[in-house]
């Protein structure tokens, strides 16, 4: 079970983790919110999650382009 959890944490966008850090809110609660609201609204929060994840990846990419010495 722990291996599955680590697999998804390493390959997911990390949106819930980042939101939890910024809002000082438990990460598990944010994950549960996304899961429950996805069932209730037939998946619309998934679009929000993927959009936030892509914005985070683009932001990281742009930071690497501006200062490549930080990521060596």
MOPAC internal coordinates of N, CA, C and O (Angstrom, degrees):
PM7 1SCF
backbone

  N    0.0000 0     0.00 0     0.00 0    0    0    0
  C    1.4565 1     0.00 0     0.00 0    1    0    0
  C    1.5230 1   110.88 1     0.00 0    2    1    0
  O    1.2310 1   120.47 1   138.04 1    3    2    1
  N    1.3249 1   116.70 1   -41.96 1    3    2    1
  C    1.4653 1   120.92 1  -179.37 1    5    3    2
  C    1.5272 1   110.99 1   -65.51 1    6    5    3
  O    1.2310 1   120.24 1   144.57 1    7    6    5
  N    1.3477 1   117.16 1   -35.43 1    7    6    5
  C    1.4641 1   120.41 1   178.27 1    9    7    6
  C    1.5182 1   111.64 1   -64.12 1   10    9    7
  O    1.2310 1   120.41 1   141.64 1   11   10    9
  N    1.3167 1   116.81 1   -38.36 1   11   10    9
  C    1.4652 1   120.74 1   178.67 1   13   11   10
  C    1.5191 1   110.12 1   -66.12 1   14   13   11
  O    1.2310 1   120.45 1   137.63 1   15   14   13
  N    1.3197 1   116.75 1   -42.37 1   15   14   13
  C    1.4626 1   121.48 1   179.54 1   17   15   14
  C    1.5304 1   110.55 1   -62.66 1   18   17   15
  O    1.2310 1   120.16 1   135.38 1   19   18   17
  N    1.3231 1   117.30 1   -44.62 1   19   18   17
  C    1.4613 1   120.76 1   178.19 1   21   19   18
  C    1.5250 1   111.70 1   -64.41 1   22   21   19
  O    1.2310 1   120.11 1   141.66 1   23   22   21
  N    1.3324 1   117.40 1   -38.34 1   23   22   21
  C    1.4561 1   121.75 1   178.92 1   25   23   22
  C    1.5249 1   110.84 1   -58.26 1   26   25   23
  O    1.2310 1   120.44 1   130.85 1   27   26   25
  N    1.3297 1   116.77 1   -49.15 1   27   26   25
  C    1.4537 1   120.32 1  -178.27 1   29   27   26
  C    1.5253 1   112.52 1   -71.64 1   30   29   27
  O    1.2310 1   119.77 1   145.99 1   31   30   29
  N    1.3183 1   118.04 1   -34.01 1   31   30   29
  C    1.4546 1   120.49 1   178.43 1   33   31   30
  C    1.5185 1   111.61 1   -66.71 1   34   33   31
  O    1.2310 1   120.03 1   143.21 1   35   34   33
  N    1.3191 1   117.55 1   -36.79 1   35   34   33
  C    1.4569 1   120.82 1  -179.60 1   37   35   34
  C    1.5189 1   112.40 1   -73.52 1   38   37   35
  O    1.2310 1   119.93 1   148.77 1   39   38   37
  N    1.3342 1   117.74 1   -31.23 1   39   38   37
  C    1.4518 1   120.80 1  -174.50 1   41   39   38
  C    1.5273 1   114.35 1  -101.92 1   42   41   39
  O    1.2310 1   120.08 1   170.20 1   43   42   41
  N    1.3049 1   117.45 1    -9.80 1   43   42   41
  C    1.4628 1   120.81 1   178.25 1   45   43   42
  C    1.5237 1   109.04 1   -78.90 1   46   45   43
  O    1.2310 1   120.98 1   -10.73 1   47   46   45
  N    1.2985 1   115.72 1   169.27 1   47   46   45
  C    1.4568 1   120.86 1  -178.03 1   49   47   46
  C    1.5209 1   113.04 1   -70.11 1   50   49   47
  O    1.2310 1   119.74 1   152.17 1   51   50   49
  N    1.3026 1   118.10 1   -27.83 1   51   50   49
  C    1.4546 1   120.83 1  -177.13 1   53   51   50
  C    1.5167 1   112.91 1    85.43 1   54   53   51
  O    1.2310 1   120.49 1  -158.73 1   55   54   53
  N    1.3136 1   116.67 1    21.27 1   55   54   53
  C    1.4594 1   121.17 1  -178.34 1   57   55   54
  C    1.5221 1   110.77 1   -62.77 1   58   57   55
  O    1.2310 1   119.94 1   133.48 1   59   58   57
  N    1.3158 1   117.73 1   -46.52 1   59   58   57
  C    1.4699 1   121.15 1  -178.79 1   61   59   58
  C    1.5237 1   110.78 1   -63.28 1   62   61   59
  O    1.2310 1   120.27 1   139.69 1   63   62   61
  N    1.3104 1   117.08 1   -40.31 1   63   62   61
  C    1.4638 1   120.79 1   179.29 1   65   63   62
  C    1.5229 1   110.87 1   -64.03 1   66   65   63
  O    1.2310 1   120.91 1   135.04 1   67   66   65
  N    1.3156 1   115.86 1   -44.96 1   67   66   65
  C    1.4593 1   120.21 1  -178.88 1   69   67   66
  C    1.5266 1   111.00 1   -65.91 1   70   69   67
  O    1.2310 1   120.12 1   137.59 1   71   70   69
  N    1.3438 1   117.38 1   -42.41 1   71   70   69
  C    1.4573 1   120.63 1   177.11 1   73   71   70
  C    1.5257 1   111.21 1   -62.78 1   74   73   71
  O    1.2310 1   120.69 1   139.13 1   75   74   73
  N    1.3214 1   116.29 1   -40.87 1   75   74   73
  C    1.4636 1   120.61 1   178.59 1   77   75   74
  C    1.5191 1   112.22 1   -62.09 1   78   77   75
  O    1.2310 1   120.66 1   139.53 1   79   78   77
  N    1.3260 1   116.34 1   -40.47 1   79   78   77
  C    1.4611 1   120.42 1   178.69 1   81   79   78
  C    1.5240 1   111.01 1   -66.57 1   82   81   79
  O    1.2310 1   120.59 1   134.80 1   83   82   81
  N    1.3180 1   116.48 1   -45.20 1   83   82   81
  C    1.4669 1   120.94 1  -177.15 1   85   83   82
  C    1.5250 1   112.14 1   -68.43 1   86   85   83
  O    1.2310 1   120.29 1   139.74 1   87   86   85
  N    1.3294 1   117.06 1   -40.26 1   87   86   85
  C    1.4629 1   121.40 1  -175.25 1   89   87   86
  C    1.5269 1   113.20 1   -93.22 1   90   89   87
  O    1.2310 1   120.28 1   176.34 1   91   90   89
  N    1.3562 1   117.07 1    -3.66 1   91   90   89
  C    1.4689 1   121.91 1  -176.22 1   93   91   90
  C    1.5272 1   110.24 1    54.44 1   94   93   91
  O    1.2310 1   121.49 1  -127.84 1   95   94   93
  N    1.3259 1   114.76 1    52.16 1   95   94   93
  C    1.4550 1   123.07 1  -176.53 1   97   95   94
  C    1.5190 1   108.15 1  -129.21 1   98   97   95
  O    1.2310 1   118.71 1   -34.32 1   99   98   97
  N    1.3270 1   120.07 1   145.68 1   99   98   97
  C    1.4720 1   121.25 1  -179.10 1  101   99   98
  C    1.5383 1   111.77 1   -60.01 1  102  101   99
  O    1.2310 1   120.90 1   -47.70 1  103  102  101
  N    1.3086 1   115.88 1   132.30 1  103  102  101
  C    1.4596 1   122.00 1  -176.81 1  105  103  102
  C    1.5220 1   111.28 1   -63.90 1  106  105  103
  O    1.2310 1   120.45 1   140.65 1  107  106  105
  N    1.3229 1   116.75 1   -39.35 1  107  106  105
  C    1.4647 1   119.76 1   179.94 1  109  107  106
  C    1.5169 1   112.06 1   -62.13 1  110  109  107
  O    1.2310 1   120.14 1   144.93 1  111  110  109
  N    1.3219 1   117.34 1   -35.07 1  111  110  109
  C    1.4630 1   120.70 1   178.05 1  113  111  110
  C    1.5205 1   111.16 1   -66.63 1  114  113  111
  O    1.2310 1   120.54 1   141.25 1  115  114  113
  N    1.3160 1   116.57 1   -38.75 1  115  114  113
  C    1.4665 1   120.28 1   178.47 1  117  115  114
  C    1.5209 1   110.04 1   -66.96 1  118  117  115
  O    1.2310 1   120.38 1   137.84 1  119  118  117
  N    1.3276 1   116.89 1   -42.16 1  119  118  117
  C    1.4702 1   120.22 1   177.85 1  121  119  118
  C    1.5270 1   111.06 1   -61.23 1  122  121  119
  O    1.2310 1   120.84 1   135.27 1  123  122  121
  N    1.3269 1   115.99 1   -44.73 1  123  122  121
  C    1.4650 1   119.45 1   178.16 1  125  123  122
  C    1.5233 1   111.59 1   -62.80 1  126  125  123
  O    1.2310 1   120.26 1   142.32 1  127  126  125
  N    1.3242 1   117.11 1   -37.68 1  127  126  125
  C    1.4576 1   120.24 1   176.66 1  129  127  126
  C    1.5220 1   110.89 1   -59.39 1  130  129  127
  O    1.2310 1   120.32 1   133.03 1  131  130  129
  N    1.3398 1   117.00 1   -46.97 1  131  130  129
  C    1.4652 1   120.53 1   178.97 1  133  131  130
  C    1.5325 1   111.19 1   -61.98 1  134  133  131
  O    1.2310 1   120.40 1   138.75 1  135  134  133
  N    1.3133 1   116.83 1   -41.25 1  135  134  133
  C    1.4692 1   120.19 1  -178.68 1  137  135  134
  C    1.5221 1   110.90 1   -66.42 1  138  137  135
  O    1.2310 1   120.39 1   129.20 1  139  138  137
  N    1.3362 1   116.85 1   -50.80 1  139  138  137
  C    1.4723 1   120.10 1  -177.66 1  141  139  138
  C    1.5221 1   111.54 1   -66.29 1  142  141  139
  O    1.2310 1   120.21 1   137.51 1  143  142  141
  N    1.3125 1   117.21 1   -42.49 1  143  142  141
  C    1.4650 1   118.62 1  -179.52 1  145  143  142
  C    1.5250 1   111.42 1   -68.49 1  146  145  143
  O    1.2310 1   119.95 1   152.39 1  147  146  145
  N    1.3308 1   117.71 1   -27.61 1  147  146  145
  C    1.4665 1   119.97 1   175.70 1  149  147  146
  C    1.5195 1   111.19 1   -67.49 1  150  149  147
  O    1.2310 1   120.40 1   141.35 1  151  150  149
  N    1.3312 1   116.84 1   -38.65 1  151  150  149
  C    1.4689 1   119.41 1   177.19 1  153  151  150
  C    1.5255 1   111.57 1   -68.69 1  154  153  151
  O    1.2310 1   120.78 1   138.43 1  155  154  153
  N    1.3190 1   116.12 1   -41.57 1  155  154  153
  C    1.4707 1   120.14 1  -176.61 1  157  155  154
  C    1.5258 1   111.51 1   -70.08 1  158  157  155
  O    1.2310 1   120.03 1   139.05 1  159  158  157
  N    1.3263 1   117.54 1   -40.95 1  159  158  157
  C    1.4646 1   120.95 1  -175.41 1  161  159  158
  C    1.5273 1   113.05 1  -100.71 1  162  161  159
  O    1.2310 1   120.33 1  -165.64 1  163  162  161
  N    1.3099 1   116.98 1    14.36 1  163  162  161
  C    1.4722 1   122.98 1   177.49 1  165  163  162
  C    1.5261 1   113.37 1    60.93 1  166  165  163
  O    1.2310 1   120.31 1  -142.00 1  167  166  165
  N    1.3233 1   117.01 1    38.00 1  167  166  165
  C    1.4544 1   120.90 1   168.86 1  169  167  166
  C    1.5069 1   117.60 1    97.03 1  170  169  167
  O    1.2310 1   118.61 1  -178.53 1  171  170  169
  N    1.3173 1   120.26 1     1.47 1  171  170  169
  C    1.4609 1   120.02 1  -178.31 1  173  171  170
  C    1.5368 1   113.95 1   -63.75 1  174  173  171
  O    1.2310 1   117.96 1   147.08 1  175  174  173
  N    1.3375 1   121.48 1   -32.92 1  175  174  173
  C    1.4722 1   119.34 1   175.98 1  177  175  174
  C    1.5321 1   113.03 1   -64.72 1  178  177  175
  O    1.2310 1   120.09 1   159.40 1  179  178  177
  N    1.3065 1   117.44 1   -20.60 1  179  178  177
  C    1.4643 1   119.98 1   177.30 1  181  179  178
  C    1.5265 1   109.82 1   -63.60 1  182  181  179
  O    1.2310 1   120.52 1   142.72 1  183  182  181
  N    1.3237 1   116.60 1   -37.28 1  183  182  181
  C    1.4626 1   121.08 1   177.27 1  185  183  182
  C    1.5223 1   109.66 1   -63.27 1  186  185  183
  O    1.2310 1   120.34 1   136.54 1  187  186  185
  N    1.3228 1   116.95 1   -43.46 1  187  186  185
  C    1.4631 1   121.70 1   177.17 1  189  187  186
  C    1.5269 1   110.69 1   -62.36 1  190  189  187
  O    1.2310 1   120.31 1   136.11 1  191  190  189
  N    1.3235 1   117.02 1   -43.89 1  191  190  189
  C    1.4677 1   121.65 1  -179.45 1  193  191  190
  C    1.5298 1   111.10 1   -61.66 1  194  193  191
  O    1.2310 1   120.40 1   132.59 1  195  194  193
  N    1.3223 1   116.85 1   -47.41 1  195  194  193
  C    1.4649 1   120.65 1  -179.33 1  197  195  194
  C    1.5272 1   110.60 1   -65.25 1  198  197  195
  O    1.2310 1   120.22 1   140.26 1  199  198  197
  N    1.3279 1   117.19 1   -39.74 1  199  198  197
  C    1.4621 1   120.58 1   178.62 1  201  199  198
  C    1.5243 1   110.80 1   -62.96 1  202  201  199
  O    1.2310 1   120.27 1   133.74 1  203  202  201
  N    1.3247 1   117.09 1   -46.26 1  203  202  201
  C    1.4654 1   120.16 1   177.73 1  205  203  202
  C    1.5260 1   111.39 1   -62.96 1  206  205  203
  O    1.2310 1   120.62 1   140.95 1  207  206  205
  N    1.3187 1   116.42 1   -39.05 1  207  206  205
  C    1.4626 1   120.39 1   178.14 1  209  207  206
  C    1.5170 1   112.10 1   -63.34 1  210  209  207
  O    1.2310 1   120.52 1   137.27 1  211  210  209
  N    1.3175 1   116.60 1   -42.73 1  211  210  209
  C    1.4666 1   119.96 1   178.60 1  213  211  210
  C    1.5242 1   111.40 1   -66.35 1  214  213  211
  O    1.2310 1   120.19 1   140.32 1  215  214  213
  N    1.3283 1   117.24 1   -39.68 1  215  214  213
  C    1.4608 1   119.88 1   177.06 1  217  215  214
  C    1.5265 1   111.46 1   -62.70 1  218  217  215
  O    1.2310 1   120.62 1   142.02 1  219  218  217
  N    1.3193 1   116.42 1   -37.98 1  219  218  217
  C    1.4664 1   119.77 1   177.39 1  221  219  218
  C    1.5225 1   111.09 1   -65.54 1  222  221  219
  O    1.2310 1   120.36 1   138.39 1  223  222  221
  N    1.3340 1   116.92 1   -41.61 1  223  222  221
  C    1.4682 1   120.09 1   179.19 1  225  223  222
  C    1.5268 1   111.25 1   -65.86 1  226  225  223
  O    1.2310 1   120.34 1   139.48 1  227  226  225
  N    1.3290 1   116.96 1   -40.52 1  227  226  225
  C    1.4693 1   120.77 1   178.74 1  229  227  226
  C    1.5227 1   109.98 1   -64.93 1  230  229  227
  O    1.2310 1   120.59 1   138.48 1  231  230  229
  N    1.3215 1   116.48 1   -41.52 1  231  230  229
  C    1.4646 1   120.50 1   178.77 1  233  231  230
  C    1.5278 1   111.10 1   -61.60 1  234  233  231
  O    1.2310 1   120.12 1   136.61 1  235  234  233
  N    1.3270 1   117.38 1   -43.39 1  235  234  233
  C    1.4609 1   121.54 1   177.65 1  237  235  234
  C    1.5275 1   110.61 1   -63.15 1  238  237  235
  O    1.2310 1   120.56 1   137.88 1  239  238  237
  N    1.3275 1   116.54 1   -42.12 1  239  238  237
  C    1.4633 1   120.96 1   179.33 1  241  239  238
  C    1.5258 1   110.60 1   -62.08 1  242  241  239
  O    1.2310 1   120.32 1   135.49 1  243  242  241
  N    1.3381 1   116.99 1   -44.51 1  243  242  241
  C    1.4601 1   120.39 1  -179.70 1  245  243  242
  C    1.5256 1   111.39 1   -65.61 1  246  245  243
  O    1.2310 1   120.27 1   144.16 1  247  246  245
  N    1.3224 1   117.08 1   -35.84 1  247  246  245
  C    1.4642 1   119.52 1   176.42 1  249  247  246
  C    1.5211 1   111.05 1   -64.94 1  250  249  247
  O    1.2310 1   120.29 1   141.91 1  251  250  249
  N    1.3194 1   117.05 1   -38.09 1  251  250  249
  C    1.4666 1   120.45 1   177.58 1  253  251  250
  C    1.5155 1   110.93 1   -65.43 1  254  253  251
  O    1.2310 1   120.32 1   142.21 1  255  254  253
  N    1.3127 1   117.00 1   -37.79 1  255  254  253
  C    1.4618 1   120.98 1  -179.79 1  257  255  254
  C    1.5288 1   111.05 1   -67.66 1  258  257  255
  O    1.2310 1   120.05 1   144.36 1  259  258  257
  N    1.3279 1   117.50 1   -35.64 1  259  258  257
  C    1.4625 1   121.51 1  -178.55 1  261  259  258
  C    1.5202 1   112.54 1   -77.75 1  262  261  259
  O    1.2310 1   120.16 1   149.22 1  263  262  261
  N    1.3411 1   117.30 1   -30.78 1  263  262  261
  C    1.4553 1   120.09 1  -178.27 1  265  263  262
  C    1.5309 1   109.71 1  -144.86 1  266  265  263
  O    1.2310 1   120.02 1  -100.67 1  267  266  265
  N    1.3204 1   117.56 1    79.33 1  267  266  265
  C    1.4720 1   119.73 1  -176.42 1  269  267  266
  C    1.5212 1   113.87 1   -67.68 1  270  269  267
  O    1.2310 1   118.83 1   162.65 1  271  270  269
  N    1.3196 1   119.84 1   -17.35 1  271  270  269
  C    1.4680 1   121.38 1  -179.15 1  273  271  270
  C    1.5138 1   112.29 1   -69.48 1  274  273  271
  O    1.2310 1   119.40 1   157.42 1  275  274  273
  N    1.3325 1   118.76 1   -22.58 1  275  274  273
  C    1.4539 1   121.80 1  -178.73 1  277  275  274
  C    1.5245 1   112.60 1   -70.38 1  278  277  275
  O    1.2310 1   119.81 1   154.59 1  279  278  277
  N    1.3028 1   117.97 1   -25.41 1  279  278  277
  C    1.4616 1   121.47 1  -171.50 1  281  279  278
  C    1.5289 1   113.18 1  -110.43 1  282  281  279
  O    1.2310 1   119.77 1  -162.59 1  283  282  281
  N    1.3127 1   118.04 1    17.41 1  283  282  281
  C    1.4736 1   120.02 1   177.96 1  285  283  282
  C    1.4868 1   111.19 1   -85.19 1  286  285  283
  O    1.2310 1   120.10 1   180.00 1  287  286  285

